[in-house]
Amino acid sequence: MRVAMHQPHYLPWLGLIDKADRSDLFVVLDHVQYERRGWQNRNYVAAKNGAVLLTVPVIHGNRDERILDKTINNKQTWREKHRRTLDEHCYRGAPFWTRFREDILRPYTAEWDRLADLAMATTRFALDAFGIRTPVVLSSELGEFPGQKSELLAQIAAKVGATTMLSGDGARDYVDLEVFRRHGVAVEWQGFRHPRYPQHNRAGADFLPRMAALDLLVNVGPAAGLRLLREARAGSGSG
């Protein structure tokens, strides 16, 4: 059984979607430390003049705060800004925008207290929209894990009965393969390759990679988008 793990990300990028699609179980690491200046509360979307960074403002407290405890600063009018950016400046006129507009904009009609809840809402939408049915669980629901870094990931993998953990290539420098071997878990590297596709408002301009996954969704649709994602994976030699 192959498990993948990832911290919760607001408007997740395609690498996260690819991980979930390739796994038998996807564990969201919501109980780990919040990473300042990371990607848990922000991501890029594509506009005519380039990438636009959408950031959810959060309240900074203790540096050891867990992601699941991170609260949103709702004194800032971020919801209307994000809604207008998506609807008026980035994706209006995209081939599949009308089809998904209501679902994509729904989070901005509610007030969120916890960042993790908002991140999970946008992640579950993306997975559902692409038709990815991999079960998703939160690490906070799996019990207590005393380990750190590789030990923590290996403990979680063993707890869910995984024989293999699919890991992003950025973790090569810190994943200790011996720790995983002790837990009876092999490590497989994702080898993610970003698909290229037409971006409706970027005609004649350079392709913008690493946007939120909704960029692929509204530009080419769920079926073609998932096919492009899998074809790029096959081209990299990853299973």
N, C-alpha and C positions, 0 to 999 in steps of 0.2 A: 504494500500500500504506500502510495506516494503522498507526502504532505508538503504543503508550501506554507510559509509564514510571512507576514508583512505587518508593519505598523499601520494603523488606520490613517488613510489619507483623504483629505477633502478633494473632491473632483479627481479621482485617481487617474494615473497615467496608464498607458497601454502595457507597460511592463508588469504592473500589478494584475491587470486583466489576463495577460498571457500566463502568469504564474497560476492563477486560479483555474484557467482553462486546462492546464496540463496536469492538474493534481486531482487526487481522489478526495482530499479534504483540504480546506483552506482555513488556517488559523490566523485570526487577527490579534496581533500582540497589543492589546489595549492596556495591559497592566504594567508595561515597562515605562521607563522614564521619558517624559516629554522632551523632545529635542528642539531647543530654540534655534531659530533660523533654519529649520529643516523644512520638510514638505508635508507635515501633518495638517497644517492649516492653510495651505496655499497651493496653487498650481497655475499654469499658463493656459490661455485660450488664444485662438488665432484671430487677429483683426487684419483689416486691409493693409495697415501700415506696420504690421509686425506683431510680435507676441505681447499679450497683456497679462500681467500678473494679478490674479485675484487672491487677496489675502483676507482670511477671517481674523479679526482682531481678538486677541485673547488677553486674559488678565494674568499677569506674571506674579507668581508668588514664590514659594520655595523652589529652588532649582532641582530638587528631588521629586517634584510633583509627577505623578503618573499621568499618562495620557487620559485615562478614564476619569481622572479628577479635574482635568483642565477645563476651565470655564471660559465662555465667550464674553467679550466686552460689548454688550448690547447698547451701551451709551453711544457707540459709533453707528452711523447709518450705513453699515456695510451691505445689508440685504438688498436695499434698493439699488445701490451701486452695482452689485454683482448681477442683479436681474436685468438692469438696463444694458450693461455691458454685453451680456449674452444675447439678449433679445434684439437690441437696437444697433449695436456696433459690431457684433461678431457673426452671428449665425442666421439672422433674418435673410431669407432668400436661399439658404442652403437647401439642397434637394430633399432632405428628410427632416428639416426643422419643424415644419407644420405638424408632422406626425408625432414628434417627441416633445414639442414645445411645452405642453401643459405639464408633463411629468418632470421635465428638467427644471422648470421654474417653480414647481410646487414647494420645494424647501424654503423659498424666499417669502412665502405667505405665512409662515409660522415663526415664532420666536424660539430659538434654541438656547438652552442653558449650557449644555455640555458639548464640547467640540467633538468628542467621540461619537455622540449620537448623530450629529450632522454628517460627519465623515462616513459613518456606516450607511446613512440614508443615501448618500450620493454613490457609494460603492455598490450597494445592493441594486440600486437602479441600473447602474452600468452593466453589472453582471446579468441581470434579468433582461435588459434590452438586447444584449448580444446573444441571449439564449444559453448562457452558461449556467448549468445546473449543479455545479460542484457545491457540496454542503459547506457552509461557513459557520465557524464557531469562534467565540471570543476566548482568549486565553484566561481572562478573569473568571470564566465559568468552569474551567478545568481543574481548579484546585490551587494549592500553594506550591510554588517551585522555589527552592532555596538557592538554586544555581544562578550564575551570571554568565553572560555572553554565550560561548559555545555550550557550556554545561546546561544553561537554561534551555537553549533550543533543543539540545539532545534529550533533556528530560521531558519536554513537551512532546517531542516526536515519539518517544518511547511510551508516554502515557496514552497517546491516541492510537497506538498499535502500528505505527508506521515502520516500514522497512527501509524507506528512502526519504530524504528531505531534499526538495528542490530549492536551490539557493541562487540568489542573484549573483552575478559575477563580481559585483562590488564588494562582496563579503569574502573574497578569496584571501585577503590579507589578514583576516582575523578569525575565520572559522578553523577550529582545531579538529582535523579529521580523526585524530586518535581518540578524542573525547567521544565522538559519534560512534566509533568502532566499539568502544567499551559498552555503549548502550545498544549495540546491535543494529545501528542505523547507518546506511550508506549515504553519501552526499553526492548529489547530481547538480551540475552547474547549468544555469538557465541558458546562457549563450543567447540572450535576447537580441533580435535584429528588428529594427523598426521598419514597418511597411511604409511605402510611399503611395500616395493617393492624391487625387485632385482636391484642393481646398478652394471652395467656391469664390472666396473673396481675394484670392491670391493669384489670379490669372496673370501670367507673365512675370511673377515674382518667385523668389526662392521658396522652396518647400520648407515649412516650419515643423521640425520633428519635436517629439517630447511634449506635445500638448496634452491636455486632459483627454481621456478616452472618448468623451462626447464629441470631440472634433472629428474623429473617424466615423462615429455613429451617424452624425447628421449630414456628413458629406457624401458617404457612400452607402449608408444603410447597414442594418445589423447582419444580414446574411453575407453580403459582399465584404463587409468589414471583417467579420470573423474569418472568412476565407482568406483574405489578405494577410491577416495576422498569422494564420496557420501556414500559409505558403512561405512567408518570410522565415518562420521557424524551420520548416523543412529545408529551406535553402541554406540554413546555417548548420544543418546536420544534427539539430537537436530533435529528440523525439517528443 
